[in-house]
Amino acid sequence: MFLDITGTLHVLFGWMAKFQFLSAVLALNFIVVAFLIVLTLLMGRIYCSIICPLGVFQDFIAWLGKSVQRNRYTYSEGKSLLRILFLVLFVVAMIAGISVIPALLAPYSSYGRMVTMMFQPLYQLLNNGLAAVAERMDSYAFYSVDVWMKSLPTLIIAVISIVVISVLAWRNGRTYCNTICPVGTVLGFVARFARLKIVLDDTKCKKCGKCARNCKAACIDYKNCKVDYSRCVVCGDCLENCSFDAITYGHRKTILKEIDVIKKKQSSAEVDTGKRAFLTSAVMTMGAIGYAQEKKKVDGGYAVIEDKVAPQRNTEIVPPGALSIKNFLSHCTACQLCVSECPNNVLRPSTDLLHLMQPTMSYERGFCRPECTRCSEVCPTGAIKPISKADKSSTQIGHAVWVKENCLVLKNEIACGNCERHCPTGAITMTMVEALESEDGRVPIVPVVDEGRCIGCGACEQVCPSRPYPAIYVEGLEHHHTI
């Protein structure tokens, strides 16, 4: 979904994003939250092995590490105090509206940041290469897309995130999940009461330690035949590596009773240890991180066209469906899914320290087309609520502001009218304004904005030829209106 440039995969797999635990909590999706809690109460932290993409990514890195050195893990005591501190920090930051900390700690946000900022550009470059080859063959099976730097700070954080998480996964397996991740901490507490658990049979165990050396959660104390169920992610690796069938996955009390019977009879009994695989593997190709520098755009091969610079807005712009800036910022976890899905290059990670990495809108590369609702379709947290195309066309997220000092009509004394021609709502008209009459008696025809009709789509700002700052730009609204 994060790599998709066609906008079709979310139709089939959009539900997967909504099944992320934190996303469901923020979206008040009680059915999904209840399902995940019941699933954990029944089977343990299977969510972390199968549903969480960051968990699967860590398993992939751990698998690579295992190919270099087998039997590499060791049992370690749980860092309960550290886990609680991270969870408290996360909750306090969410309540206080400090979005940077939740964005750094939330697992789905970390995964989305890495894929969107690092893997998506590589995928797009590969797509553009195929498009160039197809074009030479008179085929349009592929089409090229813009590859550009959405946010340098977010890219740097993504690089640091993938290095830290990969090193931890390579050396110690699920250290991130069992130390830092707030979702892992919450589900770990619930998993203590799970019905089905990993159980070690001390009548069969030979204390070889093979299970502990293959446990990426470092939760098996084979010397005492105990398992820390708050950290166990039910990956099944211990089941597969035990040579003595001393490990069983099932109802713990029932299994312990059977073991007691065996001890009393002083005889061995076969215990069904049907080996199971819970992990759905994800394969991704990791390559060098590189961004092709944008070439300067040239008009006719002669005049260099200066790139646009985003204007300084008093109020930021958030997408239609967000309802208000407050609702958007309080629900957004900066997972970057809407950024990766935006086909108009409008959404990008914010560089504002208070809301770092949360999406913001700007119109240097495109405008928010009234017929596009992709971001509202993929948002899993309720930060951008689903909105129809008809409703979007009548939702005012901002209004256009004319800056006469930048307008070419006054600066170069030429006729323009780009903003009027491209306004989809007819909110801009080119009008003679006598108050701007020049010394030679010429009354200029300049843009006049009808704020009652403007929806803040940014079409006028995007097509304005003034450089580097546009002569007309969009100011956001704290609360969205319907016009």
RASUL-V338040 format. One record per pair of residues at least 24 apart in sequence whose ideal C-beta (glycine too) atoms are under 8 Angstrom apart, sorted by sequence separation. I is the first residue (numbers start at 1). J is the second residue. If there is no record, write none. Layout:
I_J + I_J
//
This chain:
201_225 + 214_238 + 248_272 + 249_273 + 334_358 + 344_368 + 427_451 + 447_471 + 200_225 + 245_270 + 248_273 + 334_359 + 344_369 + 413_438 + 427_452 + 447_472 + 21_47 + 121_147 + 200_226 + 214_240 + 245_271 + 247_273 + 329_355 + 332_358 + 410_436 + 427_453 + 428_454 + 200_227 + 211_238 + 214_241 + 249_276 + 332_359 + 400_427 + 420_447 + 426_453 + 427_454 + 199_227 + 245_273 + 319_347 + 344_372 + 347_375 + 400_428 + 417_445 + 419_447 + 425_453 + 427_455 + 455_483 + 198_227 + 329_358 + 343_372 + 368_397 + 413_442 + 425_454 + 197_227 + 211_241 + 328_358 + 415_445 + 417_447 + 425_455 + 453_483 + 20_51 + 21_52 + 198_229 + 210_241 + 211_242 + 242_273 + 343_374 + 393_424 + 413_444 + 423_454 + 452_483 + 19_51 + 20_52 + 197_229 + 210_242 + 342_374 + 393_425 + 404_436 + 425_457 + 428_460 + 117_150 + 210_243 + 341_374 + 342_375 + 424_457 + 116_150 + 117_151 + 198_232 + 239_273 + 316_350 + 341_375 + 410_444 + 16_51 + 194_229 + 197_232 + 208_243 + 211_246 + 240_275 + 409_444 + 424_459 + 198_234 + 208_244 + 211_247 + 239_275 + 338_374 + 341_377 + 361_397 + 409_445 + 410_446 + 423_459 + 117_154 + 118_155 + 192_229 + 239_276 + 338_375 + 341_378 + 409_446 + 422_459 + 423_460 + 117_155 + 191_229 + 192_230 + 206_244 + 422_460 + 178_217 + 191_230 + 205_244 + 236_275 + 407_446 + 118_158 + 177_217 + 178_218 + 198_238 + 204_244 + 206_246 + 236_276 + 319_359 + 338_378 + 407_447 + 419_459 + 422_462 + 113_154 + 117_158 + 118_159 + 178_219 + 188_229 + 189_230 + 191_232 + 198_239 + 204_245 + 205_246 + 236_277 + 318_359 + 337_378 + 338_379 + 419_460 + 422_463 + 116_158 + 173_215 + 174_216 + 188_230 + 204_246 + 236_278 + 318_360 + 319_361 + 337_379 + 404_446 + 418_460 + 421_463 + 173_216 + 174_217 + 175_218 + 188_231 + 235_278 + 236_279 + 317_360 + 318_361 + 337_380 + 113_157 + 114_158 + 118_162 + 172_216 + 173_217 + 174_218 + 202_246 + 234_278 + 235_279 + 316_360 + 317_361 + 402_446 + 419_463 + 428_472 + 113_158 + 173_218 + 201_246 + 316_361 + 317_362 + 335_380 + 402_447 + 418_463 + 419_464 + 172_218 + 200_246 + 201_247 + 335_381 + 338_384 + 402_448 + 418_464 + 114_161 + 169_216 + 200_247 + 201_248 + 402_449 + 418_465 + 113_161 + 114_162 + 199_247 + 320_368 + 333_381 + 401_449 + 198_247 + 199_248 + 319_368 + 332_381 + 400_449 + 416_465 + 198_248 + 199_249 + 331_381 + 333_383 + 399_449 + 110_161 + 198_249 + 199_250 + 331_382 + 332_383 + 400_451 + 55_107 + 197_249 + 310_362 + 321_373 + 331_383 + 399_451 + 54_107 + 104_157 + 178_231 + 196_249 + 197_250 + 199_252 + 320_373 + 419_472 + 54_108 + 57_111 + 196_250 + 197_251 + 201_255 + 310_364 + 321_375 + 329_383 + 370_424 + 400_454 + 52_107 + 53_108 + 110_165 + 196_251 + 197_252 + 309_364 + 321_376 + 328_383 + 399_454 + 411_466 + 52_108 + 54_110 + 177_233 + 195_251 + 196_252 + 199_255 + 203_259 + 308_364 + 319_375 + 320_376 + 327_383 + 328_384 + 398_454 + 400_456 + 54_111 + 57_114 + 104_161 + 174_231 + 195_252 + 199_256 + 202_259 + 307_364 + 319_376 + 398_455 + 399_456 + 408_465 + 53_111 + 201_259 + 321_379 + 396_454 + 397_455 + 398_456 + 408_466 + 174_233 + 203_262 + 396_455 + 397_456 + 407_466 + 199_259 + 203_263 + 395_455 + 396_456 + 397_457 + 400_460 + 406_466 + 201_262 + 322_383 + 394_455 + 400_461 + 322_384 + 323_385 + 393_455 + 321_384 + 322_385 + 406_469 + 408_471 + 204_268 + 321_385 + 406_470 + 407_471 + 203_268 + 319_384 + 321_386 + 406_471 + 407_472 + 318_384 + 321_387 + 403_469 + 320_387 + 403_470 + 404_471 + 403_471 + 402_471 + 403_472 + 107_177 + 201_271 + 402_472 + 403_473 + 320_391 + 321_392 + 401_472 + 320_392 + 400_472 + 401_473 + 400_473 + 401_474 + 107_181 + 321_395 + 400_474 + 401_475 + 105_180 + 320_395 + 322_397 + 399_474 + 400_475 + 105_181 + 106_182 + 107_183 + 398_474 + 399_475 + 105_182 + 106_183 + 107_184 + 320_397 + 398_475 + 319_397 + 398_476 + 399_477 + 318_397 + 397_476 + 398_477 + 317_397 + 397_477 + 317_398 + 396_477 + 315_398 + 397_480 + 22_106 + 396_480 + 22_107 + 23_108 + 370_455 + 395_480 + 396_481 + 22_108 + 395_481 + 396_482 + 20_107 + 370_457 + 395_482 + 396_483 + 20_108 + 368_456 + 369_457 + 394_482 + 395_483 + 368_457 + 394_483 + 367_457 + 368_458 + 17_108 + 91_182 + 367_458 + 391_482 + 90_182 + 367_459 + 86_179 + 86_180 + 367_461 + 83_178 + 86_181 + 87_182 + 363_458 + 367_462 + 83_179 + 86_182 + 366_462 + 367_463 + 82_179 + 361_458 + 365_462 + 87_185 + 363_461 + 364_462 + 73_172 + 79_178 + 86_185 + 87_186 + 363_462 + 73_173 + 78_178 + 79_179 + 83_184 + 84_185 + 83_185 + 61_165 + 65_169 + 61_166 + 65_170 + 83_188 + 64_170 + 65_171 + 58_165 + 62_169 + 57_165 + 61_169 + 62_170 + 61_170 + 2_112 + 58_168 + 59_169 + 363_473 + 54_165 + 58_169 + 62_173 + 363_474 + 3_115 + 57_169 + 62_174 + 346_458 + 2_115 + 2_116 + 58_173 + 361_476 + 3_119 + 58_174 + 2_119 + 3_120 + 2_120 + 5_123 + 58_176 + 5_124 + 55_174 + 58_177 + 3_123 + 5_127 + 54_176 + 55_177 + 48_174 + 54_181 + 48_177 + 159_289 + 52_183 + 48_183 + 48_184 + 75_212 + 74_212 + 45_184 + 48_187 + 71_210 + 73_212 + 74_213 + 317_456 + 5_145 + 47_187 + 73_213 + 75_215 + 72_213 + 73_214 + 78_219 + 317_458 + 45_187 + 71_213 + 73_215 + 76_218 + 149_291 + 45_188 + 71_214 + 73_216 + 75_218 + 74_218 + 75_219 + 147_291 + 73_218 + 75_220 + 147_292 + 45_191 + 75_221 + 148_294 + 40_187 + 44_191 + 75_222 + 41_190 + 40_190 + 44_194 + 78_228 + 311_461 + 36_187 + 40_191 + 43_194 + 325_476 + 41_193 + 42_194 + 43_195 + 44_196 + 78_230 + 326_478 + 37_190 + 41_194 + 42_195 + 43_196 + 44_197 + 78_231 + 325_478 + 40_194 + 41_195 + 42_196 + 44_198 + 62_216 + 324_478 + 325_479 + 324_479 + 323_479 + 324_480 + 59_216 + 317_474 + 323_480 + 58_216 + 311_469 + 318_476 + 322_480 + 308_467 + 309_468 + 311_470 + 317_476 + 22_182 + 307_467 + 308_468 + 309_469 + 313_473 + 315_475 + 316_476 + 320_480 + 22_183 + 306_467 + 307_468 + 308_469 + 313_474 + 314_475 + 315_476 + 21_183 + 305_467 + 306_468 + 308_470 + 311_473 + 313_475 + 315_477 + 313_476 + 315_478 + 21_186 + 119_284 + 122_287 + 21_187 + 119_286 + 122_289 + 125_292 + 122_290 + 121_291 + 118_289 + 59_235 + 55_233 + 154_336 + 49_233 + 44_229 + 48_233 + 49_234 + 49_235 + 45_232 + 46_233 + 44_232 + 45_233 + 46_234 + 44_233 + 45_234 + 150_339 + 44_234 + 43_234 + 154_349 + 153_349 + 148_345 + 151_348 + 154_351 + 150_348 + 151_349 + 153_351 + 146_345 + 150_349 + 151_350 + 152_351 + 157_356 + 151_351 + 157_357 + 154_356 + 153_356 + 154_357 + 153_357 + 151_357 + 148_365 + 63_281 + 117_336 + 146_365 + 59_279 + 116_336 + 120_340 + 60_281 + 113_334 + 115_336 + 116_337 + 59_281 + 60_282 + 112_334 + 113_335 + 56_279 + 60_283 + 112_335 + 113_336 + 116_339 + 56_280 + 60_284 + 109_333 + 111_335 + 112_336 + 116_340 + 56_281 + 57_282 + 108_333 + 109_334 + 112_337 + 115_340 + 56_282 + 109_335 + 57_284 + 106_333 + 108_335 + 109_336 + 50_278 + 106_334 + 112_340 + 49_278 + 50_279 + 53_282 + 106_335 + 49_279 + 50_280 + 99_329 + 103_333 + 102_333 + 103_334 + 46_278 + 97_329 + 102_334 + 117_349 + 97_330 + 99_332 + 99_334 + 94_330 + 113_357 + 109_357 + 100_353 + 103_356 + 100_354 + 103_357 + 99_354 + 100_355 + 103_358 + 98_354 + 99_355 + 100_356 + 99_356 + 100_357 + 99_357 + 99_358 + 108_380 + 27_331 + 26_331 + 26_333 + 23_333 + 22_333 + 23_335 + 17_335 + 17_337 + 10_341 + 2_336 + 7_341 + 2_337 + 1_337 + 4_340 + 7_343 + 3_340 + 4_341 + 2_340 + 5_343 + 1_340 + 1_341 + 27_380 + 27_381 + 28_382 + 26_381 + 27_382 + 24_380 + 26_382 + 23_380 + 26_383 + 23_381 + 22_381 + 20_380 + 17_378 + 18_380 + 14_377 + 17_380 + 10_374 + 14_378 + 7_374 + 10_377 + 10_378 + 1_378
//
